[in-house]
Amino acid sequence: MPNTSDLDFLQEKIQDLKNALFFSQNSSLLRMATTIVTVLKVDELGQMWFFVPKPQQALHEFDREFPVRLEFFRKGRQYFLHVLGKAFIVDDPEEVNNLVHDDIRELAANHLVLIKVRMSKADYFETPDPRRHMGWWKDLVDQLHSWMFNTRRGYRPYHLQDTSMSMFSYRPVA
């Protein structure tokens, strides 16, 4: 059963940041190009839906599912997200029709490929406000924290695990 507060938190942050760098992590010769994507929605199962440009090669020559990394960042926000997961190429017309509007559907038919990413890990990072400097004591505490725990302050990883019912269990670590 998904922990709805963690899923809601991730949905809110992803919808706020909206855009991400998409990296295909598979080792095959043909893989999707690295590109900037705009997330259309994050569903209640923790799956992100977005379009990528259609490659010049035939789509059936690509792996139907492959590991991906998405890096969300937006200027002016005091946080960013890194998401790992498994991407699936969605080419079923019924699924595409249920998800998008008429104008986007036309683009999808010719120029875009619908991708669904099932998140497996999401790392949330808070960045300090550069205008607020807390002094040498805060810098010392931050440095000690990074030495002792090998992470930055404000780092919150979320590990999403499959269960037998293909649902995710969201739990913040540490």
Secondary structure, DSSP 8 states (H G I E B T S, - for coil): ---HHHHHHHHHHHHHH-EEEEEE---SSS----EEEEEEEE-TTSEEEEEEE--SS-GGGS-SEEEEEEEE--TT-SEEEEEEEEEEEE--HHHHHHHS-HHHHHHHHHTEEEEEEEEEEEEEEE---TT----HHHHHHHHHHHHHHSS-TTEEEEEEEE-TTS-EEEEE--
